[in-house]
């Protein structure tokens, strides 16, 4: 089964936040993108089991978005 994980950068809190519309309950954060990916990899199977999803193989796609302001002078 394929799932999309949305990752945004919260500049105020200085953390990445992961959520997914198709995985109820998934809300995780970390100061490191790689650490967040690992947290998601660990949490998703447990959340899917709690949500009665019987997927044996889980395909995660991480979509990242980060906005910043740049001055040109």
mmCIF file as gemmi writes it, N, C-alpha and C atoms, coordinates in Angstrom:
data_model
loop_
_atom_site.group_PDB
_atom_site.id
_atom_site.type_symbol
_atom_site.label_atom_id
_atom_site.label_alt_id
_atom_site.label_comp_id
_atom_site.label_asym_id
_atom_site.label_entity_id
_atom_site.label_seq_id
_atom_site.pdbx_PDB_ins_code
_atom_site.Cartn_x
_atom_site.Cartn_y
_atom_site.Cartn_z
_atom_site.occupancy
_atom_site.B_iso_or_equiv
_atom_site.pdbx_formal_charge
_atom_site.auth_seq_id
_atom_site.auth_asym_id
_atom_site.pdbx_PDB_model_num
ATOM 1 N N . UNK Axp A 1 ? 0.838 -1.176 0 1 0 ? 1 A 1
ATOM 2 C CA . UNK Axp A 1 ? 0 0 0 1 0 ? 1 A 1
ATOM 3 C C . UNK Axp A 1 ? 0.887 1.246 0 1 0 ? 1 A 1
ATOM 4 N N . UNK Axp A 2 ? 0.492 2.267 -0.74 1 0 ? 2 A 1
ATOM 5 C CA . UNK Axp A 2 ? 1.261 3.502 -0.838 1 0 ? 2 A 1
ATOM 6 C C . UNK Axp A 2 ? 0.618 4.589 0.016 1 0 ? 2 A 1
ATOM 7 N N . UNK Axp A 3 ? 1.466 5.327 0.72 1 0 ? 3 A 1
ATOM 8 C CA . UNK Axp A 3 ? 1.013 6.433 1.556 1 0 ? 3 A 1
ATOM 9 C C . UNK Axp A 3 ? 1.908 7.64 1.314 1 0 ? 3 A 1
ATOM 10 N N . UNK Axp A 4 ? 1.305 8.822 1.336 1 0 ? 4 A 1
ATOM 11 C CA . UNK Axp A 4 ? 2.042 10.07 1.182 1 0 ? 4 A 1
ATOM 12 C C . UNK Axp A 4 ? 2.169 10.717 2.548 1 0 ? 4 A 1
ATOM 13 N N . UNK Axp A 5 ? 3.397 11.065 2.889 1 0 ? 5 A 1
ATOM 14 C CA . UNK Axp A 5 ? 3.696 11.744 4.145 1 0 ? 5 A 1
ATOM 15 C C . UNK Axp A 5 ? 4.067 13.178 3.791 1 0 ? 5 A 1
ATOM 16 N N . UNK Axp A 6 ? 3.317 14.128 4.322 1 0 ? 6 A 1
ATOM 17 C CA . UNK Axp A 6 ? 3.588 15.546 4.088 1 0 ? 6 A 1
ATOM 18 C C . UNK Axp A 6 ? 4.501 16.058 5.19 1 0 ? 6 A 1
ATOM 19 N N . UNK Axp A 7 ? 5.582 16.707 4.785 1 0 ? 7 A 1
ATOM 20 C CA . UNK Axp A 7 ? 6.548 17.241 5.743 1 0 ? 7 A 1
ATOM 21 C C . UNK Axp A 7 ? 6.677 18.742 5.511 1 0 ? 7 A 1
ATOM 22 N N . UNK Axp A 8 ? 6.469 19.503 6.579 1 0 ? 8 A 1
ATOM 23 C CA . UNK Axp A 8 ? 6.652 20.952 6.49 1 0 ? 8 A 1
ATOM 24 C C . UNK Axp A 8 ? 7.656 21.391 7.546 1 0 ? 8 A 1
ATOM 25 N N . UNK Axp A 9 ? 8.267 22.509 7.303 1 0 ? 9 A 1
ATOM 26 C CA . UNK Axp A 9 ? 9.208 23.099 8.252 1 0 ? 9 A 1
ATOM 27 C C . UNK Axp A 9 ? 8.479 24.196 9.023 1 0 ? 9 A 1
ATOM 28 N N . UNK Axp A 10 ? 8.492 24.095 10.333 1 0 ? 10 A 1
ATOM 29 C CA . UNK Axp A 10 ? 7.919 25.134 11.192 1 0 ? 10 A 1
ATOM 30 C C . UNK Axp A 10 ? 9.076 26.005 11.656 1 0 ? 10 A 1
ATOM 31 N N . UNK Axp A 11 ? 9.186 27.184 11.053 1 0 ? 11 A 1
ATOM 32 C CA . UNK Axp A 11 ? 10.313 28.068 11.337 1 0 ? 11 A 1
ATOM 33 C C . UNK Axp A 11 ? 10.303 28.56 12.783 1 0 ? 11 A 1
ATOM 34 N N . UNK Axp A 12 ? 9.124 28.826 13.337 1 0 ? 12 A 1
ATOM 35 C CA . UNK Axp A 12 ? 9.031 29.315 14.716 1 0 ? 12 A 1
ATOM 36 C C . UNK Axp A 12 ? 9.529 28.28 15.719 1 0 ? 12 A 1
ATOM 37 N N . UNK Axp A 13 ? 9.152 27.021 15.517 1 0 ? 13 A 1
ATOM 38 C CA . UNK Axp A 13 ? 9.551 25.948 16.438 1 0 ? 13 A 1
ATOM 39 C C . UNK Axp A 13 ? 10.866 25.293 16.019 1 0 ? 13 A 1
ATOM 40 N N . UNK Axp A 14 ? 11.347 25.59 14.816 1 0 ? 14 A 1
ATOM 41 C CA . UNK Axp A 14 ? 12.579 25.018 14.258 1 0 ? 14 A 1
ATOM 42 C C . UNK Axp A 14 ? 12.517 23.489 14.207 1 0 ? 14 A 1
ATOM 43 N N . UNK Axp A 15 ? 11.395 22.973 13.707 1 0 ? 15 A 1
ATOM 44 C CA . UNK Axp A 15 ? 11.227 21.528 13.553 1 0 ? 15 A 1
ATOM 45 C C . UNK Axp A 15 ? 10.515 21.215 12.245 1 0 ? 15 A 1
ATOM 46 N N . UNK Axp A 16 ? 10.776 20.013 11.747 1 0 ? 16 A 1
ATOM 47 C CA . UNK Axp A 16 ? 9.999 19.457 10.649 1 0 ? 16 A 1
ATOM 48 C C . UNK Axp A 16 ? 8.801 18.743 11.261 1 0 ? 16 A 1
ATOM 49 N N . UNK Axp A 17 ? 7.654 18.82 10.592 1 0 ? 17 A 1
ATOM 50 C CA . UNK Axp A 17 ? 6.437 18.165 11.071 1 0 ? 17 A 1
ATOM 51 C C . UNK Axp A 17 ? 5.907 17.261 9.966 1 0 ? 17 A 1
ATOM 52 N N . UNK Axp A 18 ? 5.611 16.009 10.331 1 0 ? 18 A 1
ATOM 53 C CA . UNK Axp A 18 ? 5.085 15.03 9.375 1 0 ? 18 A 1
ATOM 54 C C . UNK Axp A 18 ? 3.636 14.724 9.696 1 0 ? 18 A 1
ATOM 55 N N . UNK Axp A 19 ? 2.794 14.741 8.669 1 0 ? 19 A 1
ATOM 56 C CA . UNK Axp A 19 ? 1.388 14.359 8.784 1 0 ? 19 A 1
ATOM 57 C C . UNK Axp A 19 ? 1.008 13.579 7.53 1 0 ? 19 A 1
ATOM 58 N N . UNK Axp A 20 ? -0.152 12.928 7.589 1 0 ? 20 A 1
ATOM 59 C CA . UNK Axp A 20 ? -0.656 12.218 6.42 1 0 ? 20 A 1
ATOM 60 C C . UNK Axp A 20 ? -2.175 12.161 6.491 1 0 ? 20 A 1
ATOM 61 N N . UNK Axp A 21 ? -2.824 12.524 5.4 1 0 ? 21 A 1
ATOM 62 C CA . UNK Axp A 21 ? -4.282 12.45 5.339 1 0 ? 21 A 1
ATOM 63 C C . UNK Axp A 21 ? -4.76 11.009 5.357 1 0 ? 21 A 1
ATOM 64 N N . UNK Axp A 22 ? -3.931 10.08 4.895 1 0 ? 22 A 1
ATOM 65 C CA . UNK Axp A 22 ? -4.361 8.687 4.793 1 0 ? 22 A 1
ATOM 66 C C . UNK Axp A 22 ? -3.93 7.819 5.975 1 0 ? 22 A 1
ATOM 67 N N . UNK Axp A 23 ? -3.216 8.408 6.937 1 0 ? 23 A 1
ATOM 68 C CA . UNK Axp A 23 ? -2.816 7.664 8.138 1 0 ? 23 A 1
ATOM 69 C C . UNK Axp A 23 ? -3.292 8.454 9.361 1 0 ? 23 A 1
ATOM 70 N N . UNK Axp A 24 ? -4.502 8.17 9.827 1 0 ? 24 A 1
ATOM 71 C CA . UNK Axp A 24 ? -5.032 8.893 10.984 1 0 ? 24 A 1
ATOM 72 C C . UNK Axp A 24 ? -4.103 8.788 12.187 1 0 ? 24 A 1
ATOM 73 N N . UNK Axp A 25 ? -3.89 9.922 12.833 1 0 ? 25 A 1
ATOM 74 C CA . UNK Axp A 25 ? -3.066 9.944 14.034 1 0 ? 25 A 1
ATOM 75 C C . UNK Axp A 25 ? -1.605 10.255 13.799 1 0 ? 25 A 1
ATOM 76 N N . UNK Axp A 26 ? -1.182 10.321 12.547 1 0 ? 26 A 1
ATOM 77 C CA . UNK Axp A 26 ? 0.233 10.585 12.28 1 0 ? 26 A 1
ATOM 78 C C . UNK Axp A 26 ? 0.514 12.081 12.377 1 0 ? 26 A 1
ATOM 79 N N . UNK Axp A 27 ? 1.177 12.471 13.438 1 0 ? 27 A 1
ATOM 80 C CA . UNK Axp A 27 ? 1.68 13.829 13.627 1 0 ? 27 A 1
ATOM 81 C C . UNK Axp A 27 ? 2.966 13.687 14.427 1 0 ? 27 A 1
ATOM 82 N N . UNK Axp A 28 ? 4.085 13.882 13.754 1 0 ? 28 A 1
ATOM 83 C CA . UNK Axp A 28 ? 5.392 13.743 14.401 1 0 ? 28 A 1
ATOM 84 C C . UNK Axp A 28 ? 6.248 14.95 14.052 1 0 ? 28 A 1
ATOM 85 N N . UNK Axp A 29 ? 7.215 15.246 14.916 1 0 ? 29 A 1
ATOM 86 C CA . UNK Axp A 29 ? 8.12 16.355 14.636 1 0 ? 29 A 1
ATOM 87 C C . UNK Axp A 29 ? 9.539 16.002 15.045 1 0 ? 29 A 1
ATOM 88 N N . UNK Axp A 30 ? 10.482 16.698 14.399 1 0 ? 30 A 1
ATOM 89 C CA . UNK Axp A 30 ? 11.894 16.515 14.719 1 0 ? 30 A 1
ATOM 90 C C . UNK Axp A 30 ? 12.677 17.692 14.156 1 0 ? 30 A 1
ATOM 91 N N . UNK Axp A 31 ? 13.793 17.998 14.762 1 0 ? 31 A 1
ATOM 92 C CA . UNK Axp A 31 ? 14.663 19.055 14.271 1 0 ? 31 A 1
ATOM 93 C C . UNK Axp A 31 ? 15.475 18.641 13.057 1 0 ? 31 A 1
ATOM 94 N N . UNK Axp A 32 ? 15.491 17.354 12.761 1 0 ? 32 A 1
ATOM 95 C CA . UNK Axp A 32 ? 16.254 16.818 11.636 1 0 ? 32 A 1
ATOM 96 C C . UNK Axp A 32 ? 15.311 16.074 10.684 1 0 ? 32 A 1
ATOM 97 N N . UNK Axp A 33 ? 15.456 16.334 9.387 1 0 ? 33 A 1
ATOM 98 C CA . UNK Axp A 33 ? 14.619 15.648 8.4 1 0 ? 33 A 1
ATOM 99 C C . UNK Axp A 33 ? 14.845 14.138 8.458 1 0 ? 33 A 1
ATOM 100 N N . UNK Axp A 34 ? 16.107 13.719 8.509 1 0 ? 34 A 1
ATOM 101 C CA . UNK Axp A 34 ? 16.416 12.288 8.531 1 0 ? 34 A 1
ATOM 102 C C . UNK Axp A 34 ? 15.87 11.615 9.787 1 0 ? 34 A 1
ATOM 103 N N . UNK Axp A 35 ? 15.97 12.29 10.919 1 0 ? 35 A 1
ATOM 104 C CA . UNK Axp A 35 ? 15.423 11.731 12.161 1 0 ? 35 A 1
ATOM 105 C C . UNK Axp A 35 ? 13.903 11.623 12.07 1 0 ? 35 A 1
ATOM 106 N N . UNK Axp A 36 ? 13.279 12.585 11.417 1 0 ? 36 A 1
ATOM 107 C CA . UNK Axp A 36 ? 11.823 12.54 11.256 1 0 ? 36 A 1
ATOM 108 C C . UNK Axp A 36 ? 11.413 11.364 10.378 1 0 ? 36 A 1
ATOM 109 N N . UNK Axp A 37 ? 12.133 11.141 9.302 1 0 ? 37 A 1
ATOM 110 C CA . UNK Axp A 37 ? 11.846 9.997 8.429 1 0 ? 37 A 1
ATOM 111 C C . UNK Axp A 37 ? 11.921 8.7 9.233 1 0 ? 37 A 1
ATOM 112 N N . UNK Axp A 38 ? 12.927 8.565 10.077 1 0 ? 38 A 1
ATOM 113 C CA . UNK Axp A 38 ? 13.067 7.355 10.888 1 0 ? 38 A 1
ATOM 114 C C . UNK Axp A 38 ? 11.913 7.224 11.882 1 0 ? 38 A 1
ATOM 115 N N . UNK Axp A 39 ? 11.507 8.322 12.502 1 0 ? 39 A 1
ATOM 116 C CA . UNK Axp A 39 ? 10.367 8.286 13.424 1 0 ? 39 A 1
ATOM 117 C C . UNK Axp A 39 ? 9.101 7.819 12.697 1 0 ? 39 A 1
ATOM 118 N N . UNK Axp A 40 ? 8.898 8.326 11.497 1 0 ? 40 A 1
ATOM 119 C CA . UNK Axp A 40 ? 7.725 7.943 10.705 1 0 ? 40 A 1
ATOM 120 C C . UNK Axp A 40 ? 7.79 6.466 10.354 1 0 ? 40 A 1
ATOM 121 N N . UNK Axp A 41 ? 8.953 5.992 9.933 1 0 ? 41 A 1
ATOM 122 C CA . UNK Axp A 41 ? 9.106 4.573 9.578 1 0 ? 41 A 1
ATOM 123 C C . UNK Axp A 41 ? 8.739 3.656 10.741 1 0 ? 41 A 1
ATOM 124 N N . UNK Axp A 42 ? 9.053 4.064 11.955 1 0 ? 42 A 1
ATOM 125 C CA . UNK Axp A 42 ? 8.749 3.264 13.138 1 0 ? 42 A 1
ATOM 126 C C . UNK Axp A 42 ? 7.264 3.375 13.508 1 0 ? 42 A 1
ATOM 127 N N . UNK Axp A 43 ? 6.708 4.574 13.406 1 0 ? 43 A 1
ATOM 128 C CA . UNK Axp A 43 ? 5.34 4.823 13.86 1 0 ? 43 A 1
ATOM 129 C C . UNK Axp A 43 ? 4.261 4.305 12.91 1 0 ? 43 A 1
ATOM 130 N N . UNK Axp A 44 ? 4.51 4.358 11.611 1 0 ? 44 A 1
ATOM 131 C CA . UNK Axp A 44 ? 3.468 4.022 10.631 1 0 ? 44 A 1
ATOM 132 C C . UNK Axp A 44 ? 2.915 2.604 10.788 1 0 ? 44 A 1
ATOM 133 N N . UNK Axp A 45 ? 3.732 1.577 10.894 1 0 ? 45 A 1
ATOM 134 C CA . UNK Axp A 45 ? 3.147 0.239 11.04 1 0 ? 45 A 1
ATOM 135 C C . UNK Axp A 45 ? 2.222 0.117 12.262 1 0 ? 45 A 1
ATOM 136 N N . UNK Axp A 46 ? 2.614 0.736 13.365 1 0 ? 46 A 1
ATOM 137 C CA . UNK Axp A 46 ? 1.783 0.683 14.564 1 0 ? 46 A 1
ATOM 138 C C . UNK Axp A 46 ? 0.471 1.447 14.364 1 0 ? 46 A 1
ATOM 139 N N . UNK Axp A 47 ? 0.542 2.62 13.753 1 0 ? 47 A 1
ATOM 140 C CA . UNK Axp A 47 ? -0.676 3.388 13.492 1 0 ? 47 A 1
ATOM 141 C C . UNK Axp A 47 ? -1.606 2.655 12.532 1 0 ? 47 A 1
ATOM 142 N N . UNK Axp A 48 ? -1.032 2.037 11.507 1 0 ? 48 A 1
ATOM 143 C CA . UNK Axp A 48 ? -1.86 1.293 10.553 1 0 ? 48 A 1
ATOM 144 C C . UNK Axp A 48 ? -2.55 0.122 11.257 1 0 ? 48 A 1
ATOM 145 N N . UNK Axp A 49 ? -1.836 -0.542 12.121 1 0 ? 49 A 1
ATOM 146 C CA . UNK Axp A 49 ? -2.428 -1.65 12.864 1 0 ? 49 A 1
ATOM 147 C C . UNK Axp A 49 ? -3.568 -1.148 13.758 1 0 ? 49 A 1
ATOM 148 N N . UNK Axp A 50 ? -3.366 -0.029 14.432 1 0 ? 50 A 1
ATOM 149 C CA . UNK Axp A 50 ? -4.415 0.549 15.277 1 0 ? 50 A 1
ATOM 150 C C . UNK Axp A 50 ? -5.635 0.968 14.461 1 0 ? 50 A 1
ATOM 151 N N . UNK Axp A 51 ? -5.394 1.345 13.197 1 0 ? 51 A 1
ATOM 152 C CA . UNK Axp A 51 ? -6.481 1.757 12.309 1 0 ? 51 A 1
ATOM 153 C C . UNK Axp A 51 ? -7.034 0.596 11.482 1 0 ? 51 A 1
ATOM 154 N N . UNK Axp A 52 ? -6.655 -0.633 11.843 1 0 ? 52 A 1
ATOM 155 C CA . UNK Axp A 52 ? -7.133 -1.853 11.182 1 0 ? 52 A 1
ATOM 156 C C . UNK Axp A 52 ? -6.772 -1.934 9.708 1 0 ? 52 A 1
ATOM 157 N N . UNK Axp A 53 ? -5.637 -1.375 9.339 1 0 ? 53 A 1
ATOM 158 C CA . UNK Axp A 53 ? -5.129 -1.499 7.977 1 0 ? 53 A 1
ATOM 159 C C . UNK Axp A 53 ? -4.215 -2.714 7.952 1 0 ? 53 A 1
ATOM 160 N N . UNK Axp A 54 ? -4.494 -3.654 7.085 1 0 ? 54 A 1
ATOM 161 C CA . UNK Axp A 54 ? -3.772 -4.932 7.059 1 0 ? 54 A 1
ATOM 162 C C . UNK Axp A 54 ? -2.632 -4.978 6.045 1 0 ? 54 A 1
ATOM 163 N N . UNK Axp A 55 ? -2.153 -3.815 5.596 1 0 ? 55 A 1
ATOM 164 C CA . UNK Axp A 55 ? -1.093 -3.786 4.585 1 0 ? 55 A 1
ATOM 165 C C . UNK Axp A 55 ? 0.165 -4.482 5.089 1 0 ? 55 A 1
ATOM 166 N N . UNK Axp A 56 ? 0.665 -5.429 4.303 1 0 ? 56 A 1
ATOM 167 C CA . UNK Axp A 56 ? 1.889 -6.15 4.651 1 0 ? 56 A 1
ATOM 168 C C . UNK Axp A 56 ? 3.124 -5.309 4.319 1 0 ? 56 A 1
ATOM 169 N N . UNK Axp A 57 ? 3.1 -4.685 3.15 1 0 ? 57 A 1
ATOM 170 C CA . UNK Axp A 57 ? 4.204 -3.846 2.689 1 0 ? 57 A 1
ATOM 171 C C . UNK Axp A 57 ? 3.684 -2.417 2.595 1 0 ? 57 A 1
ATOM 172 N N . UNK Axp A 58 ? 4.437 -1.501 3.148 1 0 ? 58 A 1
ATOM 173 C CA . UNK Axp A 58 ? 4.028 -0.097 3.16 1 0 ? 58 A 1
ATOM 174 C C . UNK Axp A 58 ? 5.057 0.715 2.377 1 0 ? 58 A 1
ATOM 175 N N . UNK Axp A 59 ? 4.578 1.455 1.388 1 0 ? 59 A 1
ATOM 176 C CA . UNK Axp A 59 ? 5.415 2.294 0.533 1 0 ? 59 A 1
ATOM 177 C C . UNK Axp A 59 ? 5.164 3.746 0.941 1 0 ? 59 A 1
ATOM 178 N N . UNK Axp A 60 ? 6.175 4.386 1.523 1 0 ? 60 A 1
ATOM 179 C CA . UNK Axp A 60 ? 6.027 5.76 1.994 1 0 ? 60 A 1
ATOM 180 C C . UNK Axp A 60 ? 6.701 6.726 1.03 1 0 ? 60 A 1
ATOM 181 N N . UNK Axp A 61 ? 5.98 7.768 0.653 1 0 ? 61 A 1
ATOM 182 C CA . UNK Axp A 61 ? 6.529 8.852 -0.153 1 0 ? 61 A 1
ATOM 183 C C . UNK Axp A 61 ? 6.503 10.112 0.695 1 0 ? 61 A 1
ATOM 184 N N . UNK Axp A 62 ? 7.66 10.728 0.869 1 0 ? 62 A 1
ATOM 185 C CA . UNK Axp A 62 ? 7.776 11.932 1.683 1 0 ? 62 A 1
ATOM 186 C C . UNK Axp A 62 ? 7.788 13.152 0.774 1 0 ? 62 A 1
ATOM 187 N N . UNK Axp A 63 ? 6.819 14.042 0.985 1 0 ? 63 A 1
ATOM 188 C CA . UNK Axp A 63 ? 6.762 15.297 0.242 1 0 ? 63 A 1
ATOM 189 C C . UNK Axp A 63 ? 7.129 16.41 1.208 1 0 ? 63 A 1
ATOM 190 N N . UNK Axp A 64 ? 8.193 17.129 0.894 1 0 ? 64 A 1
ATOM 191 C CA . UNK Axp A 64 ? 8.69 18.156 1.801 1 0 ? 64 A 1
ATOM 192 C C . UNK Axp A 64 ? 8.438 19.537 1.233 1 0 ? 64 A 1
ATOM 193 N N . UNK Axp A 65 ? 8.132 20.461 2.131 1 0 ? 65 A 1
ATOM 194 C CA . UNK Axp A 65 ? 7.905 21.839 1.742 1 0 ? 65 A 1
ATOM 195 C C . UNK Axp A 65 ? 8.558 22.737 2.783 1 0 ? 65 A 1
ATOM 196 N N . UNK Axp A 66 ? 9.309 23.696 2.306 1 0 ? 66 A 1
ATOM 197 C CA . UNK Axp A 66 ? 9.941 24.651 3.221 1 0 ? 66 A 1
ATOM 198 C C . UNK Axp A 66 ? 9.973 26.012 2.547 1 0 ? 66 A 1
ATOM 199 N N . UNK Axp A 67 ? 9.491 27.006 3.228 1 0 ? 67 A 1
ATOM 200 C CA . UNK Axp A 67 ? 9.445 28.362 2.668 1 0 ? 67 A 1
ATOM 201 C C . UNK Axp A 67 ? 10.452 29.236 3.407 1 0 ? 67 A 1
ATOM 202 N N . UNK Axp A 68 ? 11.052 30.149 2.669 1 0 ? 68 A 1
ATOM 203 C CA . UNK Axp A 68 ? 11.946 31.116 3.306 1 0 ? 68 A 1
ATOM 204 C C . UNK Axp A 68 ? 11.885 32.431 2.537 1 0 ? 68 A 1
ATOM 205 N N . UNK Axp A 69 ? 12.223 33.485 3.22 1 0 ? 69 A 1
ATOM 206 C CA . UNK Axp A 69 ? 12.268 34.812 2.619 1 0 ? 69 A 1
ATOM 207 C C . UNK Axp A 69 ? 13.718 35.153 2.321 1 0 ? 69 A 1
ATOM 208 N N . UNK Axp A 70 ? 13.939 35.749 1.157 1 0 ? 70 A 1
ATOM 209 C CA . UNK Axp A 70 ? 15.281 36.132 0.753 1 0 ? 70 A 1
ATOM 210 C C . UNK Axp A 70 ? 15.251 37.604 0.35 1 0 ? 70 A 1
ATOM 211 N N . UNK Axp A 71 ? 16.197 38.346 0.841 1 0 ? 71 A 1
ATOM 212 C CA . UNK Axp A 71 ? 16.291 39.773 0.504 1 0 ? 71 A 1
ATOM 213 C C . UNK Axp A 71 ? 17.265 39.952 -0.656 1 0 ? 71 A 1
ATOM 214 N N . UNK Axp A 72 ? 16.928 40.822 -1.566 1 0 ? 72 A 1
ATOM 215 C CA . UNK Axp A 72 ? 17.832 41.059 -2.687 1 0 ? 72 A 1
ATOM 216 C C . UNK Axp A 72 ? 18.592 42.385 -2.517 1 0 ? 72 A 1
ATOM 217 N N . UNK Axp A 73 ? 18.633 42.847 -1.295 1 0 ? 73 A 1
ATOM 218 C CA . UNK Axp A 73 ? 19.431 44.056 -1.137 1 0 ? 73 A 1
ATOM 219 C C . UNK Axp A 73 ? 19.091 44.772 0.067 1 0 ? 73 A 1
